[in-house]
Amino acid sequence: MADHLLSVPIPDEIYDQLNCRAEQTGLSQQEVVIQALTSFLQQNSHPPAGLQPHISVYIDSRLQAIKQELQEYLQQIVAKQIPSTRPEPEEIPPSIRPLQIGDTVQIRDPDSPFYLQKAVIVSTSLIRATVDTGMGKHTFLKRDIRFVSTAHDPN
């Protein structure tokens, strides 16, 4: 281990205390300074023994307080029954089926976005459906027809 030389200017009061301590212990000034520095550095590298339990008690109390606040907040949310931002899935997904003979449909007016009368389908093809209206049978594109009810529904 190599020795290092350190020159530090110190006030007169500290120098007098150093001489006094050296005379009391019978050590040289250098040995007293090394002991003092060693003691000081060891003290500051670890928290004082009495402080550690206080820190752990403080941390435990803060954690307990945070847990309590979180539980109270969760109870408030449950009590208010705040709906989640995610939409709930529908109970029964709608079924999609092709139009069949006997289904009741509404026919869209070709010149407007509104649907007019209700009619019953008498025949269907891939893209067209023929309905029986009050003025006879007419064929429409399926995009211009809206499903209302099946042949089995009383509506």
C-alpha positions as CSV (number, residue, x, y, z in Angstrom):
1,M,0.0,0.0,0.0
2,A,1.5,3.3,-1.1
3,D,1.4,6.3,1.2
4,H,0.2,9.6,-0.2
5,L,1.2,13.1,1.0
6,L,-1.6,15.6,1.6
7,S,-1.1,19.2,2.5
8,V,-4.1,20.9,3.9
9,P,-4.2,24.3,5.6
10,I,-6.1,24.1,8.9
11,P,-7.2,26.8,11.3
12,D,-5.2,27.5,14.5
13,E,-7.9,26.1,16.8
14,I,-8.0,22.7,15.0
15,Y,-4.2,22.5,15.0
16,D,-4.1,23.2,18.8
17,Q,-6.7,20.4,19.3
18,L,-4.6,18.1,17.1
19,N,-1.5,18.7,19.2
20,C,-3.4,18.3,22.5
21,R,-4.9,14.9,21.3
22,A,-1.4,13.7,20.1
23,E,0.1,14.5,23.6
24,Q,-2.8,12.8,25.4
25,T,-2.6,9.6,23.3
26,G,1.1,9.5,22.8
27,L,0.7,9.3,19.0
28,S,2.2,11.5,16.4
29,Q,0.2,14.2,14.7
30,Q,0.1,12.1,11.5
31,E,-1.3,9.1,13.3
32,V,-4.0,11.2,15.0
33,V,-5.1,12.7,11.7
34,I,-5.2,9.2,10.0
35,Q,-7.3,7.9,12.9
36,A,-9.7,10.9,12.8
37,L,-10.1,10.6,9.0
38,T,-10.7,6.8,9.2
39,S,-13.3,7.2,11.9
40,F,-15.0,10.1,10.0
41,L,-15.2,8.2,6.7
42,Q,-16.5,5.0,8.4
43,Q,-19.2,6.9,10.2
44,N,-20.4,8.6,7.0
45,S,-20.3,5.4,4.9
46,H,-23.1,3.8,7.0
47,P,-26.2,5.5,8.5
48,P,-26.0,5.7,12.2
49,A,-27.3,2.5,13.9
50,G,-30.2,4.3,15.6
51,L,-31.4,5.9,12.3
52,Q,-32.0,2.7,10.4
53,P,-35.0,1.5,12.4
54,H,-36.6,4.9,12.1
55,I,-36.2,4.8,8.3
56,S,-37.8,1.4,8.0
57,V,-40.7,2.4,10.3
58,Y,-41.3,5.5,8.2
59,I,-41.2,3.5,4.9
60,D,-43.6,0.9,6.3
61,S,-46.0,3.6,7.5
62,R,-46.0,5.4,4.1
63,L,-46.6,2.1,2.2
64,Q,-49.5,1.3,4.5
65,A,-51.0,4.8,3.9
66,I,-50.6,4.4,0.2
67,K,-52.3,0.9,0.3
68,Q,-55.2,2.4,2.3
69,E,-55.6,5.3,-0.1
70,L,-55.7,2.9,-3.0
71,Q,-58.2,0.6,-1.4
72,E,-60.5,3.6,-0.6
73,Y,-60.2,4.8,-4.2
74,L,-61.1,1.4,-5.6
75,Q,-64.1,1.2,-3.3
76,Q,-65.3,4.6,-4.5
77,I,-65.0,3.4,-8.1
78,V,-66.9,0.2,-7.4
79,A,-69.6,2.2,-5.4
80,K,-70.1,4.6,-8.3
81,Q,-70.0,1.8,-10.8
82,I,-68.1,3.8,-13.3
83,P,-68.4,2.1,-16.6
84,S,-65.1,1.1,-18.2
85,T,-64.0,2.8,-21.4
86,R,-64.0,-0.5,-23.2
87,P,-67.4,-1.3,-24.7
88,E,-68.9,-4.5,-23.4
89,P,-69.5,-7.2,-26.0
90,E,-73.1,-7.7,-27.0
91,E,-74.9,-10.6,-25.5
92,I,-76.1,-12.2,-28.7
93,P,-74.2,-11.3,-31.9
94,P,-76.5,-10.4,-34.8
95,S,-76.9,-13.2,-37.3
96,I,-76.5,-12.5,-40.9
97,R,-78.3,-14.6,-43.4
98,P,-79.4,-14.2,-47.0
99,L,-82.9,-12.8,-47.8
100,Q,-85.4,-15.6,-48.3
101,I,-88.8,-15.8,-49.9
102,G,-91.5,-14.5,-47.5
103,D,-89.2,-12.0,-45.7
104,T,-90.7,-8.6,-45.1
105,V,-88.4,-5.8,-46.4
106,Q,-88.6,-2.0,-46.9
107,I,-87.8,-0.5,-50.3
108,R,-85.5,2.5,-50.5
109,D,-86.7,5.4,-52.7
110,P,-84.2,5.7,-55.6
111,D,-84.0,9.5,-55.4
112,S,-83.6,9.8,-51.6
113,P,-82.0,8.0,-48.6
114,F,-85.4,7.2,-47.1
115,Y,-87.1,3.8,-47.1
116,L,-90.7,3.8,-48.3
117,Q,-93.2,0.9,-48.1
118,K,-92.9,-2.6,-46.7
119,A,-93.2,-5.5,-49.1
120,V,-92.8,-9.3,-49.1
121,I,-90.1,-11.0,-51.2
122,V,-91.4,-13.4,-53.8
123,S,-88.0,-14.4,-55.4
124,T,-84.3,-13.7,-54.9
125,S,-81.1,-14.0,-56.9
126,L,-77.5,-13.2,-56.2
127,I,-77.8,-9.4,-56.3
128,R,-81.6,-8.8,-56.9
129,A,-84.8,-9.5,-55.1
130,T,-88.3,-9.4,-56.4
131,V,-91.1,-8.1,-54.1
132,D,-94.8,-8.0,-54.4
133,T,-96.1,-4.5,-54.0
134,G,-99.6,-3.1,-54.2
135,M,-98.9,-2.3,-57.9
136,G,-97.5,-5.6,-58.9
137,K,-94.1,-7.4,-58.7
138,H,-91.0,-5.3,-59.0
139,T,-87.3,-6.3,-58.9
140,F,-84.8,-4.2,-56.9
141,L,-81.1,-4.4,-56.1
142,K,-80.5,-5.9,-52.7
143,R,-78.6,-2.7,-51.7
144,D,-81.9,-0.8,-52.0
145,I,-83.8,-3.2,-49.7
146,R,-83.7,-3.2,-45.9
147,F,-84.7,-6.3,-43.9
148,V,-87.6,-5.9,-41.5
149,S,-88.8,-9.3,-40.4
150,T,-88.8,-13.0,-41.3
151,A,-91.7,-14.9,-42.8
152,H,-92.2,-16.5,-39.4
153,D,-92.5,-13.3,-37.4
154,P,-96.0,-12.0,-36.7
155,N,-94.8,-8.4,-37.4
